[in-house]
Amino acid sequence: MDKVHEILNSFTSITLKEMDNVKLMDRTDTKYVFRLDNLPAFLEAIKDDYRVLDVNGHRISRYESLYFDTKNFDLYLCHHRGKPGRYKVRCRKYVESELHFFEVKYKNNKGRTIKDRVKQKKIDGLIVDSAEDLLKEKTPLQAANLEAKLWVNYSRITLVNRNSPERVTIDVDLTFKNEQVDKTIHNLVIAEVKQDKALVSSFIRLMKKHHIREGSMSKYCYGVISLFDRVKYNNFKPKLITIKKILNGTIASH
């Protein structure tokens, strides 16, 4: 990661406050997965087109997210079926900025992701007060029917397009954990392009140039499969095979 840090230091930076104009709480998401080995060259190729988020001197920020689901993983199973109108419910800690939020994400039948959130003082595994109010307002779910399932932690690079409302998030050091298991996925990068609408994107052009196809799976779903033995995952098998090939270096990214 030393080379990644070195290249990120050559980017022009952007602050959290400056990034307010590209929150993109209602957006389209395009995901890509590739090996960590490729990241330095990819960053070098696009450094003139993006600024990098700098949080208190950190250009790679740590995220810790606690996901909720029903006892029988109903939210996970909605993703497994590819059902439109599906939800993710989580608490998220932005480590470097020391901010905590309760968040609800909704994927509608037009493929758009809509995120709503409220600030919290801490993450304690409970959905109460303003968090419960948000859950009631934005979903048909009941807090009493949801339980904390697992943590999804990673380090994130956030790039902001210099000329259009686009953000690219680049996640590394992906770790899944619950009370029994702690599993880190090494050498994998999950990148996501977030746009208000389809725009010219240097990052997407770069992915096409290197024959990296669009497609990934939810980090939450990947975590459920990684930590829990008896969940259905047949529909995710092609994506899991692709990830395994990337990790084994049998899919080239060049």
SEROBA-720532 format. One line per field, with one value per atom (N, C-alpha, C): residue in three letters; x, y, z. Coordinates in steps of 0.02 Angstrom, whole numbers, m for minus. Layout:
% residues N
resn: Ala,...
X: X,...
Y: Y,...
Z: Z,...
% end
This chain:
% residues 254
resn: Met,Met,Met,Asp,Asp,Asp,Lys,Lys,Lys,Val,Val,Val,His,His,His,Glu,Glu,Glu,Ile,Ile,Ile,Leu,Leu,Leu,Asn,Asn,Asn,Ser,Ser,Ser,Phe,Phe,Phe,Thr,Thr,Thr,Ser,Ser,Ser,Ile,Ile,Ile,Thr,Thr,Thr,Leu,Leu,Leu,Lys,Lys,Lys,Glu,Glu,Glu,Met,Met,Met,Asp,Asp,Asp,Asn,Asn,Asn,Val,Val,Val,Lys,Lys,Lys,Leu,Leu,Leu,Met,Met,Met,Asp,Asp,Asp,Arg,Arg,Arg,Thr,Thr,Thr,Asp,Asp,Asp,Thr,Thr,Thr,Lys,Lys,Lys,Tyr,Tyr,Tyr,Val,Val,Val,Phe,Phe,Phe,Arg,Arg,Arg,Leu,Leu,Leu,Asp,Asp,Asp,Asn,Asn,Asn,Leu,Leu,Leu,Pro,Pro,Pro,Ala,Ala,Ala,Phe,Phe,Phe,Leu,Leu,Leu,Glu,Glu,Glu,Ala,Ala,Ala,Ile,Ile,Ile,Lys,Lys,Lys,Asp,Asp,Asp,Asp,Asp,Asp,Tyr,Tyr,Tyr,Arg,Arg,Arg,Val,Val,Val,Leu,Leu,Leu,Asp,Asp,Asp,Val,Val,Val,Asn,Asn,Asn,Gly,Gly,Gly,His,His,His,Arg,Arg,Arg,Ile,Ile,Ile,Ser,Ser,Ser,Arg,Arg,Arg,Tyr,Tyr,Tyr,Glu,Glu,Glu,Ser,Ser,Ser,Leu,Leu,Leu,Tyr,Tyr,Tyr,Phe,Phe,Phe,Asp,Asp,Asp,Thr,Thr,Thr,Lys,Lys,Lys,Asn,Asn,Asn,Phe,Phe,Phe,Asp,Asp,Asp,Leu,Leu,Leu,Tyr,Tyr,Tyr,Leu,Leu,Leu,Cys,Cys,Cys,His,His,His,His,His,His,Arg,Arg,Arg,Gly,Gly,Gly,Lys,Lys,Lys,Pro,Pro,Pro,Gly,Gly,Gly,Arg,Arg,Arg,Tyr,Tyr,Tyr,Lys,Lys,Lys,Val,Val,Val,Arg,Arg,Arg,Cys,Cys,Cys,Arg,Arg,Arg,Lys,Lys,Lys,Tyr,Tyr,Tyr,Val,Val,Val,Glu,Glu,Glu,Ser,Ser,Ser,Glu,Glu,Glu,Leu,Leu,Leu,His,His,His,Phe,Phe,Phe,Phe,Phe,Phe,Glu,Glu,Glu,Val,Val,Val,Lys,Lys,Lys,Tyr,Tyr,Tyr,Lys,Lys,Lys,Asn,Asn,Asn,Asn,Asn,Asn,Lys,Lys,Lys,Gly,Gly,Gly,Arg,Arg,Arg,Thr,Thr,Thr,Ile,Ile,Ile,Lys,Lys,Lys,Asp,Asp,Asp,Arg,Arg,Arg,Val,Val,Val,Lys,Lys,Lys,Gln,Gln,Gln,Lys,Lys,Lys,Lys,Lys,Lys,Ile,Ile,Ile,Asp,Asp,Asp,Gly,Gly,Gly,Leu,Leu,Leu,Ile,Ile,Ile,Val,Val,Val,Asp,Asp,Asp,Ser,Ser,Ser,Ala,Ala,Ala,Glu,Glu,Glu,Asp,Asp,Asp,Leu,Leu,Leu,Leu,Leu,Leu,Lys,Lys,Lys,Glu,Glu,Glu,Lys,Lys,Lys,Thr,Thr,Thr,Pro,Pro,Pro,Leu,Leu,Leu,Gln,Gln,Gln,Ala,Ala,Ala,Ala,Ala,Ala,Asn,Asn,Asn,Leu,Leu,Leu,Glu,Glu,Glu,Ala,Ala,Ala,Lys,Lys,Lys,Leu,Leu,Leu,Trp,Trp,Trp,Val,Val,Val,Asn,Asn,Asn,Tyr,Tyr,Tyr,Ser,Ser,Ser,Arg,Arg,Arg,Ile,Ile,Ile,Thr,Thr,Thr,Leu,Leu,Leu,Val,Val,Val,Asn,Asn,Asn,Arg,Arg,Arg,Asn,Asn,Asn,Ser,Ser,Ser,Pro,Pro,Pro,Glu,Glu,Glu,Arg,Arg,Arg,Val,Val,Val,Thr,Thr,Thr,Ile,Ile,Ile,Asp,Asp,Asp,Val,Val,Val,Asp,Asp,Asp,Leu,Leu,Leu,Thr,Thr,Thr,Phe,Phe,Phe,Lys,Lys,Lys,Asn,Asn,Asn,Glu,Glu,Glu,Gln,Gln,Gln,Val,Val,Val,Asp,Asp,Asp,Lys,Lys,Lys,Thr,Thr,Thr,Ile,Ile,Ile,His,His,His,Asn,Asn,Asn,Leu,Leu,Leu,Val,Val,Val,Ile,Ile,Ile,Ala,Ala,Ala,Glu,Glu,Glu,Val,Val,Val,Lys,Lys,Lys,Gln,Gln,Gln,Asp,Asp,Asp,Lys,Lys,Lys,Ala,Ala,Ala,Leu,Leu,Leu,Val,Val,Val,Ser,Ser,Ser,Ser,Ser,Ser,Phe,Phe,Phe,Ile,Ile,Ile,Arg,Arg,Arg,Leu,Leu,Leu,Met,Met,Met,Lys,Lys,Lys,Lys,Lys,Lys,His,His,His,His,His,His,Ile,Ile,Ile,Arg,Arg,Arg,Glu,Glu,Glu,Gly,Gly,Gly,Ser,Ser,Ser,Met,Met,Met,Ser,Ser,Ser,Lys,Lys,Lys,Tyr,Tyr,Tyr,Cys,Cys,Cys,Tyr,Tyr,Tyr,Gly,Gly,Gly,Val,Val,Val,Ile,Ile,Ile,Ser,Ser,Ser,Leu,Leu,Leu,Phe,Phe,Phe,Asp,Asp,Asp,Arg,Arg,Arg,Val,Val,Val,Lys,Lys,Lys,Tyr,Tyr,Tyr,Asn,Asn,Asn,Asn,Asn,Asn,Phe,Phe,Phe,Lys,Lys,Lys,Pro,Pro,Pro,Lys,Lys,Lys,Leu,Leu,Leu,Ile,Ile,Ile,Thr,Thr,Thr,Ile,Ile,Ile,Lys,Lys,Lys,Lys,Lys,Lys,Ile,Ile,Ile,Leu,Leu,Leu,Asn,Asn,Asn,Gly,Gly,Gly,Thr,Thr,Thr,Ile,Ile,Ile,Ala,Ala,Ala,Ser,Ser,Ser,His,His,His
X: 41,0,43,108,151,146,146,142,75,21,m45,m44,m16,m12,28,83,126,88,50,13,m44,m78,m133,m108,m48,m20,m7,m7,3,m64,m120,m186,m200,m239,m268,m321,m326,m372,m438,m487,m552,m572,m604,m625,m696,m716,m785,m835,m819,m865,m871,m815,m816,m854,m857,m889,m965,m991,m1064,m1104,m1076,m1113,m1117,m1081,m1083,m1099,m1148,m1169,m1200,m1239,m1269,m1308,m1355,m1397,m1450,m1461,m1505,m1464,m1448,m1396,m1401,m1359,m1347,m1277,m1269,m1206,m1181,m1116,m1085,m1024,m1022,m970,m920,m858,m804,m763,m734,m690,m625,m568,m504,m452,m393,m341,m307,m284,m250,m186,m154,m93,m102,m164,m177,m191,m204,m228,m179,m115,m69,m71,m67,m67,m134,m189,m254,m260,m237,m239,m196,m138,m92,m125,m164,m194,m250,m281,m339,m328,m267,m256,m270,m269,m284,m359,m400,m472,m512,m479,m515,m475,m512,m482,m494,m452,m459,m482,m529,m553,m498,m487,m438,m475,m472,m506,m453,m443,m394,m326,m305,m239,m237,m294,m298,m331,m297,m326,m352,m342,m376,m411,m477,m516,m546,m551,m580,m655,m691,m763,m780,m825,m849,m925,m955,m1028,m1058,m1108,m1144,m1212,m1222,m1283,m1335,m1398,m1455,m1495,m1527,m1571,m1620,m1669,m1715,m1681,m1712,m1684,m1669,m1712,m1705,m1672,m1639,m1602,m1648,m1705,m1752,m1723,m1686,m1658,m1604,m1563,m1513,m1547,m1600,m1633,m1667,m1689,m1715,m1661,m1599,m1543,m1527,m1529,m1514,m1563,m1625,m1676,m1673,m1632,m1630,m1693,m1728,m1793,m1785,m1823,m1822,m1858,m1842,m1872,m1844,m1778,m1747,m1707,m1696,m1667,m1602,m1559,m1505,m1513,m1501,m1507,m1442,m1410,m1345,m1331,m1284,m1252,m1181,m1158,m1091,m1050,m988,m940,m887,m879,m825,m768,m718,m669,m630,m602,m558,m597,m659,m698,m738,m737,m771,m846,m875,m948,m982,m1044,m1084,m1152,m1176,m1242,m1281,m1347,m1391,m1416,m1411,m1424,m1473,m1516,m1561,m1547,m1532,m1522,m1579,m1606,m1661,m1643,m1648,m1635,m1703,m1722,m1789,m1790,m1849,m1856,m1828,m1800,m1766,m1690,m1668,m1596,m1561,m1600,m1570,m1564,m1511,m1500,m1515,m1558,m1578,m1557,m1517,m1492,m1517,m1541,m1560,m1523,m1508,m1470,m1483,m1469,m1472,m1409,m1385,m1326,m1341,m1290,m1295,m1232,m1238,m1180,m1132,m1160,m1118,m1156,m1122,m1153,m1158,m1219,m1228,m1271,m1286,m1325,m1400,m1422,m1494,m1521,m1585,m1619,m1674,m1658,m1704,m1703,m1751,m1756,m1757,m1712,m1715,m1701,m1661,m1649,m1713,m1750,m1813,m1863,m1863,m1908,m1892,m1827,m1808,m1828,m1818,m1837,m1912,m1952,m2025,m2045,m2010,m2027,m2009,m1953,m1925,m1936,m1958,m1965,m2028,m2049,m2104,m2078,m2014,m1983,m1996,m1994,m2002,m1936,m1915,m1852,m1851,m1908,m1911,m1896,m1904,m1892,m1822,m1781,m1713,m1661,m1608,m1554,m1487,m1437,m1370,m1340,m1317,m1293,m1216,m1186,m1114,m1087,m1022,m985,m952,m954,m917,m870,m806,m757,m708,m685,m637,m606,m556,m525,m546,m563,m593,m554,m543,m519,m580,m593,m649,m622,m639,m619,m680,m670,m724,m704,m748,m735,m728,m678,m666,m719,m753,m796,m869,m888,m958,m976,m1041,m1062,m1052,m992,m974,m925,m936,m889,m868,m807,m783,m756,m784,m758,m719,m662,m616,m602,m627,m625,m574,m532,m481,m482,m445,m441,m510,m550,m619,m619,m652,m655,m728,m746,m812,m803,m846,m841,m907,m915,m969,m938,m978,m950,m908,m919,m883,m824,m830,m783,m758,m696,m666,m627,m648,m618,m601,m538,m515,m501,m525,m515,m456,m399,m339,m336,m302,m286,m346,m403,m463,m481,m499,m524,m596,m641,m709,m718,m727,m735,m807,m831,m900,m904,m933,m943,m1014,m1020,m1085,m1100,m1156,m1173,m1247,m1264,m1334,m1366,m1330,m1353,m1292,m1303,m1246,m1206,m1143,m1099,m1034,m996,m930,m887,m858,m820,m752,m700,m632,m620,m650,m640,m673,m735,m768,m730,m705,m665,m603,m572,m513,m530,m587,m608,m618,m650,m661,m595,m550,m485,m448,m457,m422,m466,m522,m567,m593,m604,m634,m709,m747,m819,m855,m907,m951,m980,m985,m1016,m980,m1017,m991,m1049,m1040,m1096,m1093,m1149,m1153,m1102,m1067,m1020,m1057,m1118,m1157,m1172,m1194,m1210,m1147,m1091,m1028,m1010,m1022,m1008,m1052,m1116,m1162,m1139,m1122,m1099,m1034,m991,m926,m930,m981,m983,m1036,m1088,m1144,m1150,m1154,m1150,m1214,m1271,m1333,m1376,m1347,m1386,m1385,m1439,m1442,m1399,m1360,m1318,m1309,m1351,m1343,m1340,m1382,m1384,m1321,m1283,m1221,m1159,m1168,m1110,m1068,m1098,m1055,m1012,m1039,m1000,m945,m961,m911,m854,m871,m819,m774,m804,m765,m718,m743,m701,m643,m658,m606,m552,m573,m524,m481,m512,m474,m422,m443,m398,m341,m357,m306,m263,m280,m241,m253,m310,m324,m368,m393,m424,m376,m356,m308,m342,m308,m334,m278,m278,m223,m246
Y: m61,0,64,56,115,154,117,149,185,154,186,252,251,313,367,345,392,426,386,414,458,438,478,547,549,614,661,635,677,704,678,703,771,812,871,845,876,851,890,861,893,876,924,913,887,863,840,896,956,1012,1028,1027,1041,987,927,871,871,919,922,924,953,958,893,842,777,722,734,683,624,638,586,535,560,516,480,504,471,464,402,393,325,316,250,228,163,135,85,88,40,12,m54,m85,m124,m126,m164,m198,m255,m291,m307,m295,m313,m323,m346,m360,m295,m297,m239,m221,m270,m258,m205,m201,m155,m83,m74,m9,48,41,98,124,79,101,133,107,136,207,216,282,332,310,353,376,331,346,399,406,451,511,521,571,642,655,722,735,683,690,692,674,669,703,726,747,692,688,636,668,635,658,652,706,708,723,677,685,689,748,758,729,740,717,646,612,543,540,510,502,431,389,324,322,316,321,254,241,178,185,135,132,68,74,15,16,m36,m37,m100,m89,m143,m151,m209,m221,m259,m241,m272,m312,m365,m405,m441,m473,m513,m577,m613,m676,m723,m725,m771,m740,m683,m649,m629,m602,m583,m530,m482,m429,m458,m501,m535,m575,m611,m654,m612,m551,m507,m490,m480,m467,m530,m588,m651,m663,m645,m654,m598,m546,m489,m449,m451,m418,m342,m308,m234,m210,m149,m123,m156,m162,m196,m147,m167,m122,m151,m104,m120,m73,m100,m61,m69,m13,m18,43,34,90,95,156,164,213,194,238,259,325,352,368,324,324,389,412,471,534,540,600,591,531,516,532,515,524,456,455,394,409,364,372,307,313,258,270,219,228,176,198,154,164,109,113,75,105,75,72,13,3,m4,45,43,3,m2,m44,m12,48,80,77,39,30,87,133,189,171,196,187,252,247,306,294,340,331,387,368,416,398,449,435,488,469,516,506,561,556,519,485,453,469,461,473,414,353,293,237,181,121,70,52,5,m55,m62,m120,m112,m52,m40,9,m1,45,79,138,173,248,284,357,378,424,451,397,346,291,252,238,202,244,309,355,352,353,350,283,229,163,160,187,188,232,287,335,309,273,256,183,141,69,41,m18,m54,m97,m92,m135,m110,m157,m141,m154,m106,m113,m177,m195,m254,m318,m317,m377,m381,m332,m330,m342,m375,m387,m374,m355,m344,m410,m413,m476,m480,m428,m431,m361,m355,m295,m305,m253,m251,m190,m203,m149,m148,m90,m83,m14,m5,60,86,150,178,239,240,299,327,392,424,476,466,512,551,615,658,688,677,702,778,803,875,913,879,916,896,843,821,789,783,753,677,658,587,575,521,498,427,410,341,320,267,241,177,171,115,84,23,m8,m66,m67,m118,m143,m196,m225,m241,m275,m291,m345,m330,m376,m386,m450,m467,m497,m478,m509,m508,m560,m562,m587,m611,m631,m695,m733,m797,m795,m757,m761,m691,m688,m626,m645,m621,m643,m583,m578,m524,m551,m514,m533,m491,m522,m487,m481,m429,m421,m406,m388,m374,m300,m271,m203,m204,m171,m161,m87,m70,0,12,72,88,160,166,232,254,314,339,403,402,459,475,538,558,530,531,502,481,444,419,477,481,535,505,545,522,513,455,439,412,445,421,353,343,279,222,233,181,167,220,210,167,181,143,69,55,m14,m50,m16,m46,m59,m11,m19,m81,m97,m154,m217,m214,m272,m296,m249,m265,m252,m305,m299,m271,m234,m210,m270,m264,m318,m331,m342,m359,m386,m391,m408,m364,m357,m317,m342,m295,m315,m350,m327,m360,m433,m443,m512,m555,m528,m564,m583,m537,m551,m605,m603,m655,m724,m729,m793,m815,m768,m783,m807,m782,m796,m846,m855,m897,m958,m1017,m1080,m1098,m1082,m1111,m1063,m1013,m967,m989,m976,m992,m942,m968,m921,m944,m989,m1015,m960,m909,m856,m813,m817,m778,m818,m882,m925,m898,m874,m847,m789,m745,m689,m712,m762,m788,m822,m857,m889,m836,m781,m727,m696,m684,m656,m703,m768,m817,m817,m811,m809,m746,m690,m628,m636,m663,m672,m720,m770,m819,m796,m737,m711,m745,m780,m815,m774,m716,m667,m608,m594,m540,m473,m423,m354,m312,m307,m271,m242
Z: 0,0,0,9,10,m56,m111,m177,m185,m159,m162,m124,m64,m25,m62,m92,m128,m186,m224,m280,m256,m203,m177,m154,m129,m107,m165,m226,m285,m312,m286,m306,m273,m306,m273,m224,m166,m115,m115,m82,m71,1,35,105,107,165,175,160,183,172,98,63,m9,m47,m18,m52,m44,m6,6,m59,m111,m175,m213,m190,m224,m174,m131,m83,m119,m173,m215,m173,m135,m94,m136,m197,m246,m310,m328,m379,m413,m464,m493,m472,m461,m439,m491,m507,m552,m516,m507,m467,m510,m484,m516,m461,m479,m432,m468,m435,m465,m410,m429,m380,m357,m295,m266,m305,m335,m373,m427,m454,m509,m487,m423,m400,m411,m397,m408,m480,m528,m598,m617,m591,m606,m578,m516,m486,m525,m544,m583,m648,m678,m743,m739,m680,m676,m629,m606,m554,m577,m643,m667,m673,m668,m678,m613,m557,m493,m437,m387,m324,m273,m222,m172,m106,m73,m9,43,79,134,199,246,310,365,391,445,427,364,343,317,317,294,225,177,110,100,148,151,219,218,279,298,362,386,399,377,386,425,473,510,509,480,470,503,545,577,542,511,472,512,498,531,480,505,463,509,480,521,543,588,613,556,505,448,387,395,341,283,298,245,198,226,183,137,165,123,67,84,35,m20,m4,m56,m107,m83,m128,m168,m135,m169,m226,m217,m270,m322,m309,m355,m354,m299,m294,m296,m340,m338,m275,m254,m193,m131,m128,m71,m28,34,84,113,135,181,241,300,362,401,418,451,494,540,574,547,537,508,549,561,594,543,535,494,542,544,598,603,547,549,567,545,561,625,654,717,712,656,645,645,672,673,643,601,570,572,575,560,489,445,375,348,303,266,192,157,84,50,m2,m39,m113,m142,m214,m247,m289,m319,m383,m413,m473,m536,m530,m586,m580,m530,m520,m484,m455,m419,m344,m314,m243,m206,m157,m117,m45,m18,50,95,154,205,269,309,370,423,485,541,583,612,654,719,745,809,850,916,959,959,951,952,918,908,881,937,955,1010,992,927,905,916,932,944,892,874,829,871,897,941,924,953,947,873,853,784,732,750,703,691,743,735,696,708,671,596,579,509,478,514,489,474,519,509,450,442,389,320,315,249,229,276,260,292,270,304,361,378,427,499,545,616,653,694,730,772,801,844,807,741,701,671,687,659,715,697,744,710,749,722,700,637,609,603,574,564,550,563,545,477,437,374,378,385,393,334,317,261,263,220,211,142,139,78,53,m12,m49,m84,m77,m111,m160,m223,m276,m300,m314,m336,m404,m453,m521,m520,m555,m557,m595,m643,m690,m689,m653,m654,m588,m572,m508,m508,m492,m490,m432,m397,m347,m363,m349,m355,m287,m259,m196,m210,m178,m188,m120,m109,m44,m43,9,17,90,103,171,198,157,176,230,286,343,364,374,399,469,515,581,619,660,709,774,819,883,879,825,819,770,718,662,643,620,595,533,474,411,368,347,303,233,183,113,87,79,57,m19,m42,m114,m158,m129,m169,m164,m220,m222,m247,m212,m235,m248,m311,m332,m353,m339,m356,m383,m442,m473,m456,m426,m404,m442,m479,m521,m515,m524,m527,m589,m644,m708,m747,m800,m839,m869,m851,m874,m900,m936,m957,m894,m887,m827,m846,m824,m837,m805,m747,m712,m751,m775,m814,m879,m911,m971,m955,m898,m878,m868,m836,m825,m892,m939,m1005,m1041,m1036,m1069,m1044,m980,m950,m947,m983,m989,m922,m877,m813,m818,m814,m825,m764,m778,m725,m688,m623,m585,m520,m469,m403,m363,m299,m257,m195,m163,m103,m51,m20,33,90,104,157,138,75,54,54,32,33,104,150,220,249,232,257,234,169,142,175,191,219,292,328,400,421,381,402,356,385,347,311,338,313,273,244,203,130,95,24,m15,m62,m101,m173,m197,m266,m318,m311,m362,m362,m308,m304,m326,m342,m358,m415,m471,m525,m501,m459,m435,m386,m346,m299,m337,m391,m433,m464,m488,m518,m466,m406,m353,m336,m333,m318,m372,m435,m490,m486,m468,m461,m405,m349,m292,m309,m350,m369,m427,m456,m511,m577,m583,m645,m691,m668,m712,m718,m778,m788,m788,m760,m763,m793,m858,m891,m957
% end
